[in-house]
């Protein structure tokens, strides 16, 4: 029975540490983005120059799939080339597509884009100022999780759960310490008799 109790305690502590490892970086990341959003409401927040976007359509399949997270980094105007995948804004929409042509119109570079799965090019061309960044990599199938974590209520709930886990763990450690001290005191008194 005592062995089973130890196994359960070990499993709980392991789960708490896993939560710390996963959730604390997410909380730091989210807080960083929230602060940036408050300070610059018109800009997409970035984390040390990198931006993340959740893919909601299959226009870039099989390269990028629905529910993938793409990570992009701002690139200089001279480093963006044909065949690069970029994320850009057109009005209130964020799109991740491939550049299929770059033209110079009145001294301004204009990018023609197309989704890999689409048969036709995008209707609107893109100018450099609209580009959020060039594709760096993707994190497959975690887009739903990220969109759930971006919900402020879910974020607060996770933060509260993390604090509760911390307090429970702290109390458990304190109780162990007190028992150890009582045991030492008992053994000391027993040794004096």
MOWO-V48474 format. One record per backbone hydrogen bond with DSSP energy under -0.5 kcal/mol. NH is the residue of the N-H (numbers start at 1). CO is the residue of the C=O. Records with the same first field share a line. If there is no record, write none. Layout:
NH = CO  CO
This chain:
5 = 1
6 = 2
7 = 3
8 = 4
9 = 5
10 = 6
11 = 7
12 = 8
13 = 9
14 = 10
15 = 11
16 = 12
17 = 13
18 = 14
19 = 15
20 = 16
21 = 17
22 = 18
23 = 19
24 = 19  20
26 = 22
27 = 23
28 = 24
29 = 25
30 = 26
31 = 27
32 = 28
33 = 29
34 = 30
35 = 31
36 = 32
37 = 33
38 = 34
39 = 35
40 = 36
43 = 40
47 = 50
48 = 46
50 = 47
51 = 72
53 = 70
55 = 68
61 = 58
63 = 60
64 = 60
67 = 55
68 = 65
69 = 139
70 = 53  68
71 = 137
72 = 51  70
73 = 134
74 = 49
79 = 76
80 = 76
81 = 79
83 = 99
84 = 81
86 = 84  97
87 = 133
88 = 95
89 = 130
90 = 93
93 = 90
95 = 88
97 = 86  95
98 = 114
99 = 84
100 = 112
101 = 112
103 = 110
105 = 103  108
106 = 104
108 = 105
110 = 103
111 = 126
112 = 101
113 = 111
114 = 98
117 = 59
118 = 59  115
122 = 113
126 = 111
128 = 109
130 = 127
131 = 128
132 = 87
133 = 87
134 = 73
135 = 85
136 = 71
137 = 71
139 = 69
140 = 138
142 = 139
143 = 67
146 = 142
147 = 143
148 = 144
149 = 145
150 = 146
151 = 148
155 = 151
156 = 152
157 = 153
158 = 154
159 = 155
160 = 156
161 = 157
162 = 158
163 = 159
164 = 160
165 = 161
166 = 162
167 = 163
168 = 164
169 = 165
170 = 166
171 = 167
172 = 168
173 = 169
174 = 170
175 = 171
176 = 172
177 = 173
178 = 174
179 = 175
180 = 176
181 = 177
182 = 178
183 = 179
184 = 180
185 = 181
186 = 182
187 = 183
188 = 184
189 = 185
190 = 186
191 = 187
192 = 188
193 = 189
